[in-house]
Every structure is written in structure tokens, then in C-alpha cells.
Amino acid sequence: MKRILCWVLLGSALSAEPIQVPVDASFALPGRLDVPSGARGVVVLLHGSGANSMDEELQEVTKDKLPNPFFADLSAALQAQGMAVLRYDKRNYALRQNKSESALKSLLEHPGLAFIQDACSAVALARQKCPGLPVFLVGHSEGTWVAQQVARQDSNIQGLGLIGTTGNTLETLVMEQTVYRSLDYFNALDKNHNLQLEPSELNDTLRPQMVVLDLDHDGNLSRSEFQAGNLSNLVIKPLIHDAWRRDEASLPGPLQLVQEASFPIVFLQGDWDNQTPAYVVKALDVCESQVWKKGNKRFVYFPGCGHALDPRDSYDDIVYRRPAKATFDRAATELVRFWFPR
């Protein structure tokens, strides 16, 4: 029995190494590289929006504030499929831990380009640490845009995995999330379907806001007044800054890049994702099956799952939960199977 146990441990030997992804001469991003024995390739994980660590810990937006280390869980599943995984702290997260005027300045001036630069540095480090292994990128949300831009610059990227594909500009996504996602909430209250909420249909959340939202003072809340209230939040406090707009405008859009790509791309999409809605990926699915017919795309849908492949109660549910191990196993299996066809 002891000999069998030793053989199993050796067969799954793993090296875990702390790394530093260089930003400039004076600043680097902490990270880690996990390499299973006999690794077939190396995956670089690219974060979603916000200040994310190498684990992409989603605890703050997860039900009951339970731990939800999305990238750590995904990394473990990829390693089980024989893939080395490199992940690192996103620059805006790393700057919270260690100040650098030069790294902050370039981030503020060109946030999109800065994240692309950091991903390119991570790819270079992956090649240095794992010579001879093919390099793949897996991006989540904003990271899907970064992954596509990096692959456009680096012709040696062997394939992509895109989780919660953006498909549009960040400003369009924010409009979708703020103005249109909430219409399901409005429609559920509008029992007689007359596109306005009468006093009897208002709930305890909306009723106190009527003094602001009821612009024509008729006692009802029309759908346009409801949408106006949501949009006003973006007008008063914009979430997208000009620096990001300029960076996006200087680069090809993600839909164009999907069409032009010749390398393998696997789309992993939650059907109940209300941040980067599934209709974007399904539109690409239609284009590929009916027009492009390149055969370099795989579309994988996760029913009842949200933006991080997490189980949701309904489409309008905005509370994250930690995905089951089986979900990560399926995602990793789909990626590796398409990247390494038999």
C-alpha cells in the first residue's frame, strides 16, 4: 500500500513557484506559477474588472460573504487536466499593497493598455519559466477583452478561453447592466402590463423614490421614468473615464477580433449571466455556424449559471455563489479538449 501511495504522489507532482510579473524597472506584480508533472501547456489567467488578486476572490459579492476564489478554483481544475497555470495580482490591486508612482501614472493615463501590457509581460514570463510549452490565455469578463488584444499582438498564443465574453465596449456593458438589466424587475411589478407602475404596484423600495422619479406627477411610475432614474446615476457619477474610452477606441473591438481569429477559442458562458449577457456569445455562435464556418470556435453554455459560471436563482439574480467543483472540472475539460484535439 505504501508503494502505491508513493507512486500516486509522484505521478501528480506539482511545483508551485512565487513569481513577479514586471511592469517597469521599479515595480512588479506578485503572482504564482503552478506546474504539474508532465504539463502539456501553460495557461495565463486574466482578471475581470475591478481590483483583483491572483485568486480573483469574489467574496465581497458572494452570498453571505463566503469565500469564492474563482481563479484559484479554476487553476486547480486546469492543473488536474495537465496544464501549468500562471496567475498574478492585477495592477490596481497590487498598487494597494505596494505604491509605485510610475506604475500608477501609466495605469491612470492608459488603463486598458496597462492591463494589456501586464498580460503580455505575464506571457513572456510564462515562456521563460516553461520553455517549449504552448501558451494559452483564459480571460474572465474584462479579461476576455484583454486576452483578445494580447492574442492580436502575439501570434504565438495557441488558444483562448473566454468566460463571460464582453463583446461590446465597457460603456455599452455598463448601460446594459444599469438601464436594461433592471427592466425584469420593473416588468415583474407591472402586473397589468401597461408599461407603468400604478400606486398599488409600487413596492417598498420604489415608493419612497417617487418624489424624484415621478417626473409628470401623475402618481404612476412609467417605464421610461424608471429607466431615467437608473441612467441618472451614471450621469451624476460616471463609471467609465475618458482614458478607458480612448484606449478602447484605439483598438479593434472584440466582435471583430473573434471574426478574424484563426486560433482555437472556447467560449464558456453562463446562460443567466446578466453582466455580459449570453446573447452576445450566442450571436457569435450563429455567425460561426451559418457564415464563418472556420471550425476554430467552441461554444459551451452553463444553464442556470451567472457571470462567474456560478449558480443563480433566476436571470435577474445578482448574488454570486461559489461554483461547484464539477463546474470547474467541466470548464477545464472543455478547454483542454478543444485546444488539444486528438
C-alpha positions in Angstrom: 0.0 0.0 0.0 2.8 2.4 0.8 4.4 1.8 -2.6 1.1 2.6 -4.3 0.6 5.8 -2.4 4.2 7.0 -3.2 3.6 6.3 -6.9 0.4 8.3 -6.9 2.0 11.3 -5.2 5.0 11.2 -7.6 2.6 10.9 -10.6 0.8 14.1 -9.5 3.9 16.0 -8.5 3.4 19.8 -8.6 5.8 22.7 -8.4 4.5 25.9 -7.1 6.6 29.0 -7.5 6.1 32.6 -6.5 6.7 34.9 -9.4 7.0 38.6 -10.2 5.4 39.9 -13.4 7.4 43.0 -14.4 5.6 46.3 -15.0 8.6 48.6 -15.2 12.1 48.8 -13.8 10.9 49.5 -10.3 7.6 47.6 -10.0 6.3 44.1 -10.5 3.1 42.2 -9.9 3.2 39.3 -7.4 1.9 36.0 -8.7 2.4 32.3 -8.8 3.1 29.6 -11.3 1.9 26.0 -10.7 3.3 23.3 -12.9 2.0 19.8 -12.7 4.3 16.9 -13.7 4.2 16.4 -17.5 2.5 19.7 -18.2 1.1 19.9 -21.7 0.9 23.7 -21.9 0.7 26.8 -19.7 -2.4 29.0 -19.1 -2.2 32.6 -18.1 -5.4 33.8 -16.3 -6.6 37.3 -16.9 -8.9 39.1 -14.4 -12.3 40.7 -14.7 -12.9 44.3 -13.9 -12.0 45.8 -10.5 -9.0 45.4 -8.3 -8.5 41.6 -8.2 -5.8 39.4 -6.6 -4.3 36.4 -8.4 -7.2 34.4 -6.8 -9.8 36.7 -8.2 -11.6 36.4 -4.9 -15.3 37.3 -5.3 -16.1 37.1 -1.6 -17.4 40.7 -1.4 -20.2 40.0 -4.0 -20.9 36.4 -2.9 -23.9 35.3 -0.8 -23.2 35.6 2.9 -19.7 36.9 2.1 -18.4 33.3 1.8 -15.0 32.7 0.2 -15.2 32.4 -3.6 -11.7 32.3 -5.1 -12.7 32.0 -8.7 -9.2 31.9 -10.2 -7.8 29.6 -7.5 -10.6 27.1 -8.2 -10.2 27.4 -11.9 -6.4 27.0 -11.6 -6.8 23.7 -9.7 -9.1 22.3 -12.3 -6.8 23.2 -15.1 -3.8 21.7 -13.3 -5.8 18.5 -12.9 -6.1 18.5 -16.8 -2.3 18.7 -17.0 -2.0 22.5 -17.6 0.5 24.7 -15.9 -1.2 27.9 -14.7 0.3 31.4 -14.2 -1.8 34.0 -12.3 -0.9 37.3 -10.8 -2.3 40.3 -8.9 -3.9 42.8 -11.2 -2.1 46.1 -11.3 -4.8 48.1 -9.5 -4.8 45.5 -6.7 -1.0 45.3 -6.4 -0.8 49.1 -6.1 -2.9 48.9 -3.0 -0.2 46.7 -1.4 2.9 48.4 -2.8 2.9 52.0 -4.1 4.6 53.0 -7.3 4.2 56.4 -8.9 5.3 55.3 -12.3 3.0 52.2 -12.4 0.1 54.3 -11.1 0.7 57.1 -13.6 0.7 54.8 -16.6 -2.4 53.0 -15.3 -4.3 56.2 -14.9 -3.3 57.6 -18.3 -3.9 54.3 -20.2 -5.8 51.8 -18.1 -6.7 49.5 -20.9 -3.3 49.5 -22.4 -1.7 49.0 -19.0 -3.7 45.8 -18.4 -2.7 44.5 -21.9 0.9 45.3 -21.2 0.8 43.4 -17.9 -0.7 40.4 -19.6 2.0 40.5 -22.3 4.6 40.6 -19.5 2.9 37.6 -17.9 3.0 35.7 -21.2 6.7 36.4 -21.6 7.4 35.2 -18.1 5.3 32.0 -18.8 7.5 31.2 -21.8 10.7 31.9 -19.8 9.6 29.6 -16.9 8.1 26.9 -19.1 10.2 26.8 -22.3 8.8 24.8 -25.1 5.2 24.7 -23.8 2.4 26.3 -25.8 0.8 29.3 -24.1 -2.9 29.8 -23.8 -5.0 32.7 -22.3 -8.1 32.4 -20.2 -9.9 35.7 -19.5 -12.9 36.4 -17.4 -15.2 39.4 -18.2 -12.9 42.4 -18.8 -10.1 39.8 -19.1 -11.8 38.4 -22.3 -11.1 41.8 -24.0 -7.6 41.8 -22.7 -7.0 38.2 -23.9 -8.1 39.0 -27.4 -5.9 42.1 -27.6 -2.9 40.2 -26.4 -3.5 37.4 -28.9 -3.8 40.0 -31.7 -0.3 41.3 -30.8 1.3 37.9 -30.1 0.9 35.4 -32.9 2.3 32.6 -30.8 -0.7 32.5 -28.5 -2.1 29.0 -29.1 -5.7 29.5 -28.0 -8.1 31.4 -25.8 -10.7 30.6 -23.2 -13.3 33.3 -22.7 -15.6 33.3 -19.7 -18.4 35.9 -19.7 -17.4 37.5 -23.0 -17.8 41.3 -23.2 -18.5 41.6 -26.9 -19.0 45.3 -26.7 -17.4 48.4 -25.3 -17.3 48.8 -21.5 -19.7 51.8 -21.7 -22.2 49.7 -23.6 -22.0 46.9 -20.9 -22.5 49.4 -18.1 -25.6 50.8 -19.9 -26.9 47.2 -20.3 -26.3 46.4 -16.7 -27.7 49.7 -15.3 -30.6 50.6 -17.6 -31.8 47.4 -19.2 -31.0 44.6 -16.7 -33.3 46.1 -14.2 -36.3 46.0 -16.6 -37.0 42.5 -15.5 -37.6 43.9 -12.0 -39.9 46.6 -13.4 -41.8 44.0 -15.6 -42.4 41.7 -12.6 -44.1 44.5 -10.7 -46.1 45.6 -13.8 -49.0 43.1 -13.3 -51.3 44.6 -15.9 -48.5 45.1 -18.5 -49.4 48.7 -19.2 -45.7 49.9 -19.0 -46.3 51.8 -15.8 -46.4 51.0 -12.2 -49.6 52.3 -10.5 -49.6 53.1 -6.8 -50.8 49.6 -5.9 -47.9 48.0 -7.9 -45.2 50.0 -6.3 -43.1 48.2 -3.6 -41.4 49.5 -0.5 -38.2 50.2 -2.4 -39.7 52.3 -5.2 -42.5 54.1 -3.3 -40.2 56.4 -1.3 -38.3 57.3 -4.5 -41.5 58.6 -6.3 -40.9 62.2 -5.2 -37.8 62.1 -7.5 -38.8 59.6 -10.2 -42.4 60.6 -10.9 -41.5 63.4 -13.3 -45.0 64.1 -14.6 -46.5 63.9 -11.1 -49.3 61.6 -12.1 -48.8 59.2 -9.2 -47.6 56.4 -11.6 -44.1 55.3 -12.5 -43.7 54.8 -16.2 -41.0 52.5 -17.6 -39.1 55.5 -19.1 -39.2 57.3 -15.7 -37.8 54.1 -14.1 -35.0 53.8 -16.7 -34.3 57.5 -16.3 -33.8 57.1 -12.6 -31.2 54.4 -13.2 -29.4 56.2 -16.0 -29.2 59.4 -13.9 -26.8 57.5 -11.6 -24.4 57.1 -14.5 -24.8 60.8 -15.5 -24.1 62.0 -12.0 -21.3 59.6 -11.2 -19.8 58.1 -14.4 -18.2 54.7 -14.2 -16.2 55.0 -17.4 -13.5 57.6 -17.8 -12.1 59.1 -20.9 -8.8 57.4 -20.6 -10.5 54.0 -20.9 -12.6 55.2 -23.8 -9.5 56.4 -25.7 -7.8 53.1 -25.1 -10.8 51.1 -26.4 -11.2 53.4 -29.4 -7.6 52.9 -30.4 -8.0 49.1 -30.7 -10.2 46.7 -32.7 -13.4 45.7 -31.0 -13.9 42.2 -29.5 -16.5 41.1 -32.1 -14.2 42.0 -34.9 -11.3 40.1 -33.3 -13.4 36.9 -32.9 -14.3 37.0 -36.5 -10.7 37.5 -37.6 -9.1 34.9 -35.3 -7.7 31.7 -36.6 -6.6 30.1 -33.4 -8.9 28.0 -31.1 -11.3 29.9 -29.0 -13.5 28.3 -26.3 -16.5 30.4 -25.0 -17.6 29.4 -21.5 -20.9 31.2 -20.9 -23.4 31.3 -18.1 -27.0 31.3 -19.6 -28.1 33.5 -16.7 -25.2 35.9 -16.9 -26.7 39.4 -16.6 -23.4 41.3 -16.7 -22.1 40.1 -20.0 -25.4 38.6 -21.4 -25.3 35.2 -23.2 -27.0 36.7 -26.3 -23.6 38.1 -27.3 -21.9 34.7 -27.4 -25.0 33.1 -29.0 -24.8 35.7 -31.7 -21.3 34.7 -32.4 -22.4 31.0 -32.3 -24.9 31.8 -35.1 -22.3 33.7 -37.1 -19.8 30.8 -36.8 -22.3 28.1 -37.7 -24.0 29.9 -40.5 -21.4 32.2 -42.1 -17.8 32.0 -40.9 -17.7 28.2 -40.6 -14.0 28.3 -39.5 -14.3 25.4 -37.0 -12.0 27.2 -34.6 -14.6 28.1 -32.0 -16.3 26.0 -29.3 -19.4 27.3 -27.5 -20.2 25.9 -24.1 -23.2 27.1 -22.1 -23.9 26.6 -18.4 -27.6 26.6 -17.7 -28.7 28.4 -14.6 -25.3 30.0 -14.1 -24.2 33.6 -13.9 -21.2 35.8 -14.7 -18.6 33.5 -13.0 -20.3 30.3 -14.0 -22.0 30.4 -10.6 -25.5 29.0 -9.8 -28.2 31.6 -9.8 -31.9 31.5 -8.7 -33.0 33.4 -11.8 -31.7 35.6 -14.6 -32.2 38.8 -12.5 -30.3 37.3 -9.5 -27.2 39.5 -8.9 -25.8 37.5 -6.0 -22.8 35.3 -6.6 -22.2 31.8 -5.2 -19.2 29.6 -5.4 -19.4 27.2 -8.4 -19.3 23.5 -7.7 -16.1 21.6 -8.4 -17.9 19.8 -11.2 -18.4 23.2 -13.0 -14.7 24.0 -12.9 -13.9 20.4 -14.0 -16.2 20.7 -17.0 -14.8 24.1 -17.9 -11.2 22.9 -17.8 -12.1 19.7 -19.7 -13.8 21.6 -22.5 -10.8 24.0 -22.8 -8.1 21.3 -23.0 -10.1 19.0 -25.2 -10.6 21.8 -27.8 -7.0 23.1 -27.5 -5.5 19.6 -27.9 -7.8 17.8 -30.4 -6.9 14.1 -30.8 
